[in-house]
Amino acid sequence: MFKVGEKVRYLDDVGEATIIKIIDSKTVILEDEYGLTHPHPINKLVPAERDHVPSKPAVSVPISEAPKPTPQVKISHTASHPLPELSLVFASTNTKKPESGDLDLLFCNNSKYHLLINVAAKENEEWFSLYHGEINPKSDQLIQSLRRQDVGSVSNLSVDVVFFAKAGYEYRKSISCTAKVKATRFVKSGNYQLYEGIENPAIAIPVEQERTVPVQPPAAITRKALKQVQKPTLPIHEEEIDLHLEEILGTDPMDMPDHEKFLTQMRHFERKLNHALTHRYVQITFIHGVGTGRLKEAIRQELSEYGLPFEDGPFHKYGVGATVVRLH
């Protein structure tokens, strides 16, 4: 049973909220992370703790009737795929909709060697070790359990591997590599596979030695030829995003509650910002309008948390209803 002040998560949406009032046995009043309040069915909520599994009422089956078989869950990839010799594996906790579940990050060792590994994540130009230790042959190790909204914290990983055995063995050169993980990769169900030895649908990233391309010494260039060499021009990526609902949805839904409108606009903002960051945009402009100022305030607060510089859009073009973000 829930109580006032308890943190809960949505079963039918993304995010967390706090119970501020219990109306009856079926409905509570919630306050979300943006300070908006709204009623919500109790059966669509779970406690915020990650490992909580909602209990199911027991179903009695008459003796005279045979129990009906449980329908099998169909997953797009039914065949199990072999894992690479060494890999980082993101296994979803949701077998039916893997793109909406939380994730367990594993290091899988399919080699005949014992391994000494260090897996580190980069944050604010510093590296932090997520796991370091020994992994036995033909086994895997849990590195970290991640909530869906925290996938971005491991978007840049460094992996170091040393091979050894308990008796005589063939020498193998150690591996040192980096893994770039795009958060957008985890929101598409088609990216998840079933792998041998992994119970749930997962995304596997091979751990391999990074290849280096030998640098050829430059040929002699005459002064005349040097003047003719033109520097390549780099594409400048800029984009303008309109966050008005009629631009996002194609129409302004009059019957949609205010908090849902706000969440729709914030999700669209986060998707577009993530796309701009991963594609190395130079600048992106968000048109949020004036309104109550809540959307503008939430956008700028999130940009500040990311450490991204921003400023008001040109007044002659947007008035005070736009924010320009400088990315690179």
Phi and psi restraints in degrees (value plus and minus 20) as a CYANA .aco file:
   2 PHE   PHI     -99.0   -59.0
   2 PHE   PSI     142.1   182.1
   3 LYS   PHI    -159.8  -119.8
   3 LYS   PSI     140.7   180.7
   4 VAL   PHI     -82.3   -42.3
   4 VAL   PSI     115.8   155.8
   5 GLY   PHI      72.7   112.7
   5 GLY   PSI     -27.3    12.7
   6 GLU   PHI     -99.7   -59.7
   6 GLU   PSI     120.8   160.8
   7 LYS   PHI    -102.2   -62.2
   7 LYS   PSI     114.2   154.2
   8 VAL   PHI    -153.7  -113.7
   8 VAL   PSI     142.9   182.9
   9 ARG   PHI    -140.7  -100.7
   9 ARG   PSI     132.7   172.7
  10 TYR   PHI    -101.6   -61.6
  10 TYR   PSI     121.3   161.3
  11 LEU   PHI    -106.9   -66.9
  11 LEU   PSI     -45.3    -5.3
  12 ASP   PHI    -128.4   -88.4
  12 ASP   PSI      -7.8    32.2
  13 ASP   PHI    -179.3  -139.3
  13 ASP   PSI     158.7   198.7
  14 VAL   PHI    -125.0   -85.0
  14 VAL   PSI     118.9   158.9
  15 GLY   PHI      99.8   139.8
  15 GLY   PSI     156.4   196.4
  16 GLU   PHI    -143.8  -103.8
  16 GLU   PSI     141.2   181.2
  17 ALA   PHI    -172.8  -132.8
  17 ALA   PSI     152.7   192.7
  18 THR   PHI    -141.2  -101.2
  18 THR   PSI     115.1   155.1
  19 ILE   PHI     -95.9   -55.9
  19 ILE   PSI     102.0   142.0
  20 ILE   PHI    -130.9   -90.9
  20 ILE   PSI     -33.5     6.5
  21 LYS   PHI    -181.9  -141.9
  21 LYS   PSI     120.5   160.5
  22 ILE   PHI    -125.9   -85.9
  22 ILE   PSI      94.7   134.7
  23 ILE   PHI     -97.7   -57.7
  23 ILE   PSI     -72.2   -32.2
  24 ASP   PHI    -175.9  -135.9
  24 ASP   PSI    -184.8  -144.8
  25 SER   PHI     -92.6   -52.6
  25 SER   PSI     -28.1    11.9
  26 LYS   PHI    -136.3   -96.3
  26 LYS   PSI     -39.5     0.5
  27 THR   PHI    -155.9  -115.9
  27 THR   PSI     122.1   162.1
  28 VAL   PHI    -150.6  -110.6
  28 VAL   PSI     142.9   182.9
  29 ILE   PHI    -121.0   -81.0
  29 ILE   PSI     108.1   148.1
  30 LEU   PHI    -132.3   -92.3
  30 LEU   PSI     130.7   170.7
  31 GLU   PHI    -138.4   -98.4
  31 GLU   PSI      96.8   136.8
  32 ASP   PHI    -102.1   -62.1
  32 ASP   PSI    -197.8  -157.8
  33 GLU   PHI     -86.7   -46.7
  33 GLU   PSI     -33.8     6.2
  34 TYR   PHI    -119.8   -79.8
  34 TYR   PSI     -14.2    25.8
  35 GLY   PHI      66.9   106.9
  35 GLY   PSI     -13.8    26.2
  36 LEU   PHI    -107.8   -67.8
  36 LEU   PSI     121.4   161.4
  37 THR   PHI    -130.9   -90.9
  37 THR   PSI     125.8   165.8
  38 HIS   PHI    -183.3  -143.3
  38 HIS   PSI     132.1   172.1
  39 PRO   PHI     -95.6   -55.6
  39 PRO   PSI     131.8   171.8
  40 HIS   PHI    -171.9  -131.9
  40 HIS   PSI     121.2   161.2
  41 PRO   PHI     -85.3   -45.3
  41 PRO   PSI     118.8   158.8
  42 ILE   PHI     -85.1   -45.1
  42 ILE   PSI     -54.9   -14.9
  43 ASN   PHI     -92.5   -52.5
  43 ASN   PSI     -22.4    17.6
  44 LYS   PHI    -126.3   -86.3
  44 LYS   PSI      -1.0    39.0
  45 LEU   PHI    -148.5  -108.5
  45 LEU   PSI     131.1   171.1
  46 VAL   PHI    -156.1  -116.1
  46 VAL   PSI     135.8   175.8
  47 PRO   PHI     -78.0   -38.0
  47 PRO   PSI     133.2   173.2
  48 ALA   PHI     -91.3   -51.3
  48 ALA   PSI     -36.4     3.6
  49 GLU   PHI     -81.3   -41.3
  49 GLU   PSI     116.9   156.9
  50 ARG   PHI     -84.9   -44.9
  50 ARG   PSI     -58.0   -18.0
  51 ASP   PHI    -105.9   -65.9
  51 ASP   PSI     -14.6    25.4
  52 HIS   PHI     -88.4   -48.4
  52 HIS   PSI     111.8   151.8
  53 VAL   PHI    -140.2  -100.2
  53 VAL   PSI      96.9   136.9
  54 PRO   PHI     -81.3   -41.3
  54 PRO   PSI     114.8   154.8
  55 SER   PHI     -94.3   -54.3
  55 SER   PSI     128.1   168.1
  56 LYS   PHI    -132.3   -92.3
  56 LYS   PSI     115.4   155.4
  57 PRO   PHI     -84.8   -44.8
  57 PRO   PSI     122.0   162.0
  58 ALA   PHI     -88.1   -48.1
  58 ALA   PSI     121.5   161.5
  59 VAL   PHI    -132.3   -92.3
  59 VAL   PSI      98.8   138.8
  60 SER   PHI    -102.4   -62.4
  60 SER   PSI     115.3   155.3
  61 VAL   PHI    -132.0   -92.0
  61 VAL   PSI     104.1   144.1
  62 PRO   PHI     -77.3   -37.3
  62 PRO   PSI     122.9   162.9
  63 ILE   PHI     -82.2   -42.2
  63 ILE   PSI     -54.7   -14.7
  64 SER   PHI     -92.8   -52.8
  64 SER   PSI     -36.6     3.4
  65 GLU   PHI    -130.6   -90.6
  65 GLU   PSI     116.8   156.8
  66 ALA   PHI     -95.0   -55.0
  66 ALA   PSI     118.3   158.3
  67 PRO   PHI     -83.4   -43.4
  67 PRO   PSI     121.9   161.9
  68 LYS   PHI     -94.8   -54.8
  68 LYS   PSI     118.9   158.9
  69 PRO   PHI     -85.7   -45.7
  69 PRO   PSI     122.4   162.4
  70 THR   PHI     -93.5   -53.5
  70 THR   PSI     107.5   147.5
  71 PRO   PHI     -83.3   -43.3
  71 PRO   PSI     118.8   158.8
  72 GLN   PHI     -97.1   -57.1
  72 GLN   PSI     125.2   165.2
  73 VAL   PHI    -102.9   -62.9
  73 VAL   PSI     105.0   145.0
  74 LYS   PHI    -109.9   -69.9
  74 LYS   PSI     106.0   146.0
  75 ILE   PHI    -135.7   -95.7
  75 ILE   PSI     121.5   161.5
  76 SER   PHI     -77.0   -37.0
  76 SER   PSI     -51.8   -11.8
  77 HIS   PHI    -134.2   -94.2
  77 HIS   PSI      79.3   119.3
  78 THR   PHI    -104.4   -64.4
  78 THR   PSI     -49.5    -9.5
  79 ALA   PHI    -100.4   -60.4
  79 ALA   PSI     121.1   161.1
  80 SER   PHI    -101.8   -61.8
  80 SER   PSI     114.3   154.3
  81 HIS   PHI    -119.1   -79.1
  81 HIS   PSI     124.1   164.1
  82 PRO   PHI     -90.5   -50.5
  82 PRO   PSI     121.2   161.2
  83 LEU   PHI     -98.8   -58.8
  83 LEU   PSI     131.7   171.7
  84 PRO   PHI     -80.7   -40.7
  84 PRO   PSI     147.3   187.3
  85 GLU   PHI     -78.2   -38.2
  85 GLU   PSI     -64.8   -24.8
  86 LEU   PHI    -149.3  -109.3
  86 LEU   PSI     116.2   156.2
  87 SER   PHI    -179.4  -139.4
  87 SER   PSI     131.9   171.9
  88 LEU   PHI    -115.0   -75.0
  88 LEU   PSI     108.2   148.2
  89 VAL   PHI    -141.9  -101.9
  89 VAL   PSI     105.8   145.8
  90 PHE   PHI    -121.7   -81.7
  90 PHE   PSI      82.1   122.1
  91 ALA   PHI    -117.2   -77.2
  91 ALA   PSI     107.2   147.2
  92 SER   PHI     -97.8   -57.8
  92 SER   PSI     125.5   165.5
  93 THR   PHI    -105.2   -65.2
  93 THR   PSI     -26.6    13.4
  94 ASN   PHI    -130.1   -90.1
  94 ASN   PSI      88.9   128.9
  95 THR   PHI     -95.7   -55.7
  95 THR   PSI     -46.8    -6.8
  96 LYS   PHI    -101.6   -61.6
  96 LYS   PSI     -65.6   -25.6
  97 LYS   PHI    -148.0  -108.0
  97 LYS   PSI      60.1   100.1
  98 PRO   PHI     -79.4   -39.4
  98 PRO   PSI     -47.1    -7.1
  99 GLU   PHI     -91.8   -51.8
  99 GLU   PSI     -31.2     8.8
 100 SER   PHI    -130.1   -90.1
 100 SER   PSI     -22.5    17.5
 101 GLY   PHI    -108.4   -68.4
 101 GLY   PSI     149.3   189.3
 102 ASP   PHI     -95.3   -55.3
 102 ASP   PSI     155.3   195.3
 103 LEU   PHI    -152.0  -112.0
 103 LEU   PSI     122.0   162.0
 104 ASP   PHI    -128.1   -88.1
 104 ASP   PSI     100.3   140.3
 105 LEU   PHI    -109.7   -69.7
 105 LEU   PSI      99.3   139.3
 106 LEU   PHI    -138.0   -98.0
 106 LEU   PSI     131.8   171.8
 107 PHE   PHI    -128.9   -88.9
 107 PHE   PSI     100.4   140.4
 108 CYS   PHI    -127.4   -87.4
 108 CYS   PSI     105.5   145.5
 109 ASN   PHI    -130.6   -90.6
 109 ASN   PSI      81.0   121.0
 110 ASN   PHI    -117.4   -77.4
 110 ASN   PSI      -9.1    30.9
 111 SER   PHI    -108.5   -68.5
 111 SER   PSI     154.2   194.2
 112 LYS   PHI    -110.4   -70.4
 112 LYS   PSI     -17.0    23.0
 113 TYR   PHI    -117.9   -77.9
 113 TYR   PSI     132.5   172.5
 114 HIS   PHI     -97.4   -57.4
 114 HIS   PSI     129.4   169.4
 115 LEU   PHI    -146.2  -106.2
 115 LEU   PSI     122.5   162.5
 116 LEU   PHI    -128.1   -88.1
 116 LEU   PSI     100.5   140.5
 117 ILE   PHI    -147.4  -107.4
 117 ILE   PSI     136.7   176.7
 118 ASN   PHI    -157.2  -117.2
 118 ASN   PSI     103.2   143.2
 119 VAL   PHI    -134.4   -94.4
 119 VAL   PSI     102.6   142.6
 120 ALA   PHI    -147.9  -107.9
 120 ALA   PSI     131.9   171.9
 121 ALA   PHI    -137.8   -97.8
 121 ALA   PSI     127.1   167.1
 122 LYS   PHI    -117.8   -77.8
 122 LYS   PSI     112.4   152.4
 123 GLU   PHI    -166.3  -126.3
 123 GLU   PSI     102.3   142.3
 124 ASN   PHI      33.6    73.6
 124 ASN   PSI      27.9    67.9
 125 GLU   PHI      45.7    85.7
 125 GLU   PSI      -6.5    33.5
 126 GLU   PHI    -144.5  -104.5
 126 GLU   PSI     131.9   171.9
 127 TRP   PHI    -123.7   -83.7
 127 TRP   PSI     119.1   159.1
 128 PHE   PHI    -148.0  -108.0
 128 PHE   PSI     108.1   148.1
 129 SER   PHI     -94.2   -54.2
 129 SER   PSI     104.8   144.8
 130 LEU   PHI    -107.0   -67.0
 130 LEU   PSI     -53.9   -13.9
 131 TYR   PHI    -179.2  -139.2
 131 TYR   PSI     120.4   160.4
 132 HIS   PHI    -165.2  -125.2
 132 HIS   PSI     116.3   156.3
 133 GLY   PHI     141.2   181.2
 133 GLY   PSI    -188.5  -148.5
 134 GLU   PHI    -119.2   -79.2
 134 GLU   PSI     121.6   161.6
 135 ILE   PHI    -145.7  -105.7
 135 ILE   PSI     108.8   148.8
 136 ASN   PHI     -94.7   -54.7
 136 ASN   PSI     141.8   181.8
 137 PRO   PHI     -81.6   -41.6
 137 PRO   PSI     128.8   168.8
 138 LYS   PHI      32.8    72.8
 138 LYS   PSI      27.4    67.4
 139 SER   PHI    -168.3  -128.3
 139 SER   PSI     152.5   192.5
 140 ASP   PHI    -153.5  -113.5
 140 ASP   PSI     141.9   181.9
 141 GLN   PHI    -154.0  -114.0
 141 GLN   PSI     109.6   149.6
 142 LEU   PHI     -90.8   -50.8
 142 LEU   PSI     102.6   142.6
 143 ILE   PHI    -109.9   -69.9
 143 ILE   PSI     -68.6   -28.6
 144 GLN   PHI    -186.2  -146.2
 144 GLN   PSI     124.0   164.0
 145 SER   PHI    -115.8   -75.8
 145 SER   PSI     111.8   151.8
 146 LEU   PHI    -141.2  -101.2
 146 LEU   PSI     116.7   156.7
 147 ARG   PHI     -96.1   -56.1
 147 ARG   PSI     133.0   173.0
 148 ARG   PHI     -72.0   -32.0
 148 ARG   PSI     -62.9   -22.9
 149 GLN   PHI     -96.0   -56.0
 149 GLN   PSI     -25.7    14.3
 150 ASP   PHI    -123.4   -83.4
 150 ASP   PSI     -10.2    29.8
 151 VAL   PHI     -80.2   -40.2
 151 VAL   PSI     -54.2   -14.2
 152 GLY   PHI     -81.2   -41.2
 152 GLY   PSI     -40.5    -0.5
 153 SER   PHI     -91.6   -51.6
 153 SER   PSI     -35.4     4.6
 154 VAL   PHI    -138.0   -98.0
 154 VAL   PSI      10.8    50.8
 155 SER   PHI     -92.6   -52.6
 155 SER   PSI     -38.0     2.0
 156 ASN   PHI    -150.9  -110.9
 156 ASN   PSI      82.8   122.8
 157 LEU   PHI    -135.2   -95.2
 157 LEU   PSI     125.3   165.3
 158 SER   PHI    -135.6   -95.6
 158 SER   PSI     112.2   152.2
 159 VAL   PHI    -146.6  -106.6
 159 VAL   PSI     107.4   147.4
 160 ASP   PHI    -141.3  -101.3
 160 ASP   PSI     112.3   152.3
 161 VAL   PHI    -153.2  -113.2
 161 VAL   PSI     111.6   151.6
 162 VAL   PHI    -139.4   -99.4
 162 VAL   PSI     111.0   151.0
 163 PHE   PHI    -117.4   -77.4
 163 PHE   PSI     119.2   159.2
 164 PHE   PHI    -179.8  -139.8
 164 PHE   PSI     151.3   191.3
 165 ALA   PHI    -160.8  -120.8
 165 ALA   PSI     146.1   186.1
 166 LYS   PHI    -100.0   -60.0
 166 LYS   PSI     -35.3     4.7
 167 ALA   PHI    -152.3  -112.3
 167 ALA   PSI    -182.3  -142.3
 168 GLY   PHI     -80.8   -40.8
 168 GLY   PSI     119.1   159.1
 169 TYR   PHI    -171.2  -131.2
 169 TYR   PSI     142.8   182.8
 170 GLU   PHI    -102.3   -62.3
 170 GLU   PSI     110.2   150.2
 171 TYR   PHI     -85.6   -45.6
 171 TYR   PSI     117.1   157.1
 172 ARG   PHI    -148.2  -108.2
 172 ARG   PSI     117.0   157.0
 173 LYS   PHI     -87.7   -47.7
 173 LYS   PSI     120.0   160.0
 174 SER   PHI     -85.5   -45.5
 174 SER   PSI     139.7   179.7
 175 ILE   PHI    -133.9   -93.9
 175 ILE   PSI     116.3   156.3
 176 SER   PHI    -158.0  -118.0
 176 SER   PSI      96.4   136.4
 177 CYS   PHI    -168.3  -128.3
 177 CYS   PSI     148.7   188.7
 178 THR   PHI    -140.0  -100.0
 178 THR   PSI     130.7   170.7
 179 ALA   PHI    -146.5  -106.5
 179 ALA   PSI      99.6   139.6
 180 LYS   PHI    -114.0   -74.0
 180 LYS   PSI     102.4   142.4
 181 VAL   PHI    -138.5   -98.5
 181 VAL   PSI      94.4   134.4
 182 LYS   PHI    -103.0   -63.0
 182 LYS   PSI     109.6   149.6
 183 ALA   PHI     -82.1   -42.1
 183 ALA   PSI     -50.2   -10.2
 184 THR   PHI     -86.3   -46.3
 184 THR   PSI     -38.4     1.6
 185 ARG   PHI     -87.5   -47.5
 185 ARG   PSI     -44.7    -4.7
 186 PHE   PHI    -110.1   -70.1
 186 PHE   PSI     -22.7    17.3
 187 VAL   PHI    -119.0   -79.0
 187 VAL   PSI     -18.3    21.7
 188 LYS   PHI    -129.8   -89.8
 188 LYS   PSI     100.7   140.7
 189 SER   PHI     -82.8   -42.8
 189 SER   PSI     -50.3   -10.3
 190 GLY   PHI     -87.4   -47.4
 190 GLY   PSI     -33.3     6.7
 191 ASN   PHI    -101.9   -61.9
 191 ASN   PSI     -30.9     9.1
 192 TYR   PHI    -111.2   -71.2
 192 TYR   PSI     120.5   160.5
 193 GLN   PHI    -148.7  -108.7
 193 GLN   PSI     142.7   182.7
 194 LEU   PHI    -117.0   -77.0
 194 LEU   PSI     105.6   145.6
 195 TYR   PHI    -135.0   -95.0
 195 TYR   PSI     130.5   170.5
 196 GLU   PHI     -81.8   -41.8
 196 GLU   PSI     107.6   147.6
 197 GLY   PHI      67.2   107.2
 197 GLY   PSI     -28.2    11.8
 198 ILE   PHI    -130.4   -90.4
 198 ILE   PSI     103.1   143.1
 199 GLU   PHI     -90.5   -50.5
 199 GLU   PSI     -61.6   -21.6
 200 ASN   PHI    -123.7   -83.7
 200 ASN   PSI     141.2   181.2
 201 PRO   PHI     -76.6   -36.6
 201 PRO   PSI     122.9   162.9
 202 ALA   PHI    -170.7  -130.7
 202 ALA   PSI     145.7   185.7
 203 ILE   PHI    -137.5   -97.5
 203 ILE   PSI     103.5   143.5
 204 ALA   PHI    -128.6   -88.6
 204 ALA   PSI     116.1   156.1
 205 ILE   PHI    -140.2  -100.2
 205 ILE   PSI      95.2   135.2
 206 PRO   PHI     -81.8   -41.8
 206 PRO   PSI     123.3   163.3
 207 VAL   PHI    -123.8   -83.8
 207 VAL   PSI      88.0   128.0
 208 GLU   PHI    -155.3  -115.3
 208 GLU   PSI     136.4   176.4
 209 GLN   PHI     -85.5   -45.5
 209 GLN   PSI     110.8   150.8
 210 GLU   PHI     -89.5   -49.5
 210 GLU   PSI     115.1   155.1
 211 ARG   PHI    -102.5   -62.5
 211 ARG   PSI     117.0   157.0
 212 THR   PHI    -129.3   -89.3
 212 THR   PSI     115.5   155.5
 213 VAL   PHI    -113.1   -73.1
 213 VAL   PSI     102.3   142.3
 214 PRO   PHI     -82.9   -42.9
 214 PRO   PSI     119.1   159.1
 215 VAL   PHI    -110.7   -70.7
 215 VAL   PSI     100.3   140.3
 216 GLN   PHI    -101.2   -61.2
 216 GLN   PSI     117.9   157.9
 217 PRO   PHI     -83.3   -43.3
 217 PRO   PSI     118.2   158.2
 218 PRO   PHI     -87.6   -47.6
 218 PRO   PSI     122.7   162.7
 219 ALA   PHI     -92.2   -52.2
 219 ALA   PSI     138.3   178.3
 220 ALA   PHI     -83.8   -43.8
 220 ALA   PSI     112.2   152.2
 221 ILE   PHI    -140.5  -100.5
 221 ILE   PSI     105.6   145.6
 222 THR   PHI     -93.0   -53.0
 222 THR   PSI     139.9   179.9
 223 ARG   PHI     -81.3   -41.3
 223 ARG   PSI     -56.0   -16.0
 224 LYS   PHI     -86.8   -46.8
 224 LYS   PSI     -63.1   -23.1
 225 ALA   PHI     -87.0   -47.0
 225 ALA   PSI     -53.9   -13.9
 226 LEU   PHI     -82.5   -42.5
 226 LEU   PSI     -56.0   -16.0
 227 LYS   PHI     -87.4   -47.4
 227 LYS   PSI     -46.7    -6.7
 228 GLN   PHI    -104.1   -64.1
 228 GLN   PSI     -33.9     6.1
 229 VAL   PHI     -93.9   -53.9
 229 VAL   PSI     105.1   145.1
 230 GLN   PHI    -122.4   -82.4
 230 GLN   PSI     115.1   155.1
 231 LYS   PHI     -90.4   -50.4
 231 LYS   PSI     113.2   153.2
 232 PRO   PHI     -85.1   -45.1
 232 PRO   PSI     120.9   160.9
 233 THR   PHI    -110.1   -70.1
 233 THR   PSI     111.6   151.6
 234 LEU   PHI    -108.1   -68.1
 234 LEU   PSI     116.4   156.4
 235 PRO   PHI     -85.9   -45.9
 235 PRO   PSI     115.0   155.0
 236 ILE   PHI    -119.2   -79.2
 236 ILE   PSI      93.1   133.1
 237 HIS   PHI    -113.1   -73.1
 237 HIS   PSI      97.8   137.8
 238 GLU   PHI    -153.6  -113.6
 238 GLU   PSI     129.6   169.6
 239 GLU   PHI    -168.5  -128.5
 239 GLU   PSI     131.1   171.1
 240 GLU   PHI    -139.3   -99.3
 240 GLU   PSI     102.0   142.0
 241 ILE   PHI    -135.5   -95.5
 241 ILE   PSI     101.5   141.5
 242 ASP   PHI    -113.2   -73.2
 242 ASP   PSI      98.9   138.9
 243 LEU   PHI    -114.3   -74.3
 243 LEU   PSI     -11.4    28.6
 244 HIS   PHI     -88.4   -48.4
 244 HIS   PSI     122.1   162.1
 245 LEU   PHI     -80.2   -40.2
 245 LEU   PSI     -55.3   -15.3
 246 GLU   PHI     -86.1   -46.1
 246 GLU   PSI     -43.7    -3.7
 247 GLU   PHI    -102.3   -62.3
 247 GLU   PSI     -53.2   -13.2
 248 ILE   PHI     -98.0   -58.0
 248 ILE   PSI     -67.0   -27.0
 249 LEU   PHI    -120.8   -80.8
 249 LEU   PSI     -31.2     8.8
 250 GLY   PHI      70.3   110.3
 250 GLY   PSI     -32.3     7.7
 251 THR   PHI    -177.1  -137.1
 251 THR   PSI     140.4   180.4
 252 ASP   PHI    -118.4   -78.4
 252 ASP   PSI      82.1   122.1
 253 PRO   PHI     -90.1   -50.1
 253 PRO   PSI      88.1   128.1
 254 MET   PHI     -89.3   -49.3
 254 MET   PSI     -47.4    -7.4
 255 ASP   PHI    -109.4   -69.4
 255 ASP   PSI     -18.7    21.3
 256 MET   PHI     -99.8   -59.8
 256 MET   PSI     110.4   150.4
 257 PRO   PHI     -78.3   -38.3
 257 PRO   PSI     132.7   172.7
 258 ASP   PHI     -80.0   -40.0
 258 ASP   PSI     -59.0   -19.0
 259 HIS   PHI     -87.8   -47.8
 259 HIS   PSI     -51.3   -11.3
 260 GLU   PHI     -92.2   -52.2
 260 GLU   PSI     -57.8   -17.8
 261 LYS   PHI     -79.8   -39.8
 261 LYS   PSI     -65.7   -25.7
 262 PHE   PHI     -82.7   -42.7
 262 PHE   PSI     -64.9   -24.9
 263 LEU   PHI     -85.5   -45.5
 263 LEU   PSI     -56.3   -16.3
 264 THR   PHI     -82.0   -42.0
 264 THR   PSI     -62.9   -22.9
 265 GLN   PHI     -87.2   -47.2
 265 GLN   PSI     -60.3   -20.3
 266 MET   PHI     -87.7   -47.7
 266 MET   PSI     -58.4   -18.4
 267 ARG   PHI     -85.1   -45.1
 267 ARG   PSI     -60.6   -20.6
 268 HIS   PHI     -84.4   -44.4
 268 HIS   PSI     -60.8   -20.8
 269 PHE   PHI     -79.8   -39.8
 269 PHE   PSI     -65.7   -25.7
 270 GLU   PHI     -87.5   -47.5
 270 GLU   PSI     -58.8   -18.8
 271 ARG   PHI     -83.1   -43.1
 271 ARG   PSI     -65.9   -25.9
 272 LYS   PHI     -87.7   -47.7
 272 LYS   PSI     -57.0   -17.0
 273 LEU   PHI     -86.0   -46.0
 273 LEU   PSI     -63.4   -23.4
 274 ASN   PHI     -82.4   -42.4
 274 ASN   PSI     -61.4   -21.4
 275 HIS   PHI     -82.3   -42.3
 275 HIS   PSI     -62.6   -22.6
 276 ALA   PHI     -85.1   -45.1
 276 ALA   PSI     -59.0   -19.0
 277 LEU   PHI     -87.6   -47.6
 277 LEU   PSI     -65.4   -25.4
 278 THR   PHI     -91.8   -51.8
 278 THR   PSI     -41.7    -1.7
 279 HIS   PHI    -123.5   -83.5
 279 HIS   PSI      -5.0    35.0
 280 ARG   PHI      34.6    74.6
 280 ARG   PSI      28.8    68.8
 281 TYR   PHI     -88.1   -48.1
 281 TYR   PSI     129.9   169.9
 282 VAL   PHI    -105.3   -65.3
 282 VAL   PSI     -56.7   -16.7
 283 GLN   PHI    -174.0  -134.0
 283 GLN   PSI     125.2   165.2
 284 ILE   PHI    -161.1  -121.1
 284 ILE   PSI     116.0   156.0
 285 THR   PHI    -132.6   -92.6
 285 THR   PSI     106.6   146.6
 286 PHE   PHI    -126.2   -86.2
 286 PHE   PSI     101.8   141.8
 287 ILE   PHI    -114.7   -74.7
 287 ILE   PSI      85.4   125.4
 288 HIS   PHI    -127.0   -87.0
 288 HIS   PSI     -28.6    11.4
 289 GLY   PHI      54.7    94.7
 289 GLY   PSI    -192.6  -152.6
 290 VAL   PHI    -119.4   -79.4
 290 VAL   PSI     -87.1   -47.1
 291 GLY   PHI      31.6    71.6
 291 GLY   PSI    -157.3  -117.3
 292 THR   PHI    -104.6   -64.6
 292 THR   PSI     -32.2     7.8
 293 GLY   PHI      69.5   109.5
 293 GLY   PSI     -24.7    15.3
 294 ARG   PHI     -87.0   -47.0
 294 ARG   PSI     -62.5   -22.5
 295 LEU   PHI     -84.6   -44.6
 295 LEU   PSI     -64.0   -24.0
 296 LYS   PHI     -80.5   -40.5
 296 LYS   PSI     -64.2   -24.2
 297 GLU   PHI     -84.1   -44.1
 297 GLU   PSI     -62.8   -22.8
 298 ALA   PHI     -85.9   -45.9
 298 ALA   PSI     -60.1   -20.1
 299 ILE   PHI     -82.7   -42.7
 299 ILE   PSI     -66.7   -26.7
 300 ARG   PHI     -90.8   -50.8
 300 ARG   PSI     -51.1   -11.1
 301 GLN   PHI     -85.8   -45.8
 301 GLN   PSI     -61.3   -21.3
 302 GLU   PHI     -88.7   -48.7
 302 GLU   PSI     -58.9   -18.9
 303 LEU   PHI     -82.9   -42.9
 303 LEU   PSI     -57.7   -17.7
 304 SER   PHI     -85.2   -45.2
 304 SER   PSI     -58.3   -18.3
 305 GLU   PHI     -85.7   -45.7
 305 GLU   PSI     -53.0   -13.0
 306 TYR   PHI     -98.9   -58.9
 306 TYR   PSI     -32.2     7.8
 307 GLY   PHI      54.1    94.1
 307 GLY   PSI       7.6    47.6
 308 LEU   PHI    -116.3   -76.3
 308 LEU   PSI     110.5   150.5
 309 PRO   PHI     -92.9   -52.9
 309 PRO   PSI     121.9   161.9
 310 PHE   PHI    -166.0  -126.0
 310 PHE   PSI     145.8   185.8
 311 GLU   PHI    -177.2  -137.2
 311 GLU   PSI     147.2   187.2
 312 ASP   PHI     -84.3   -44.3
 312 ASP   PSI     124.2   164.2
 313 GLY   PHI     -89.3   -49.3
 313 GLY   PSI     143.0   183.0
 314 PRO   PHI     -73.3   -33.3
 314 PRO   PSI     105.1   145.1
 315 PHE   PHI     -82.5   -42.5
 315 PHE   PSI     -57.9   -17.9
 316 HIS   PHI     -86.0   -46.0
 316 HIS   PSI     -39.2     0.8
 317 LYS   PHI    -123.9   -83.9
 317 LYS   PSI     -59.1   -19.1
 318 TYR   PHI    -138.2   -98.2
 318 TYR   PSI     -27.4    12.6
 319 GLY   PHI      47.7    87.7
 319 GLY   PSI    -149.2  -109.2
 320 VAL   PHI    -131.7   -91.7
 320 VAL   PSI       4.9    44.9
 321 GLY   PHI    -126.7   -86.7
 321 GLY   PSI       4.1    44.1
 322 ALA   PHI    -166.3  -126.3
 322 ALA   PSI     133.1   173.1
 323 THR   PHI    -148.1  -108.1
 323 THR   PSI     107.2   147.2
 324 VAL   PHI    -119.8   -79.8
 324 VAL   PSI     109.0   149.0
 325 VAL   PHI    -131.1   -91.1
 325 VAL   PSI     105.6   145.6
 326 ARG   PHI    -113.2   -73.2
 326 ARG   PSI      98.5   138.5
 327 LEU   PHI    -119.4   -79.4
 327 LEU   PSI     -66.7   -26.7
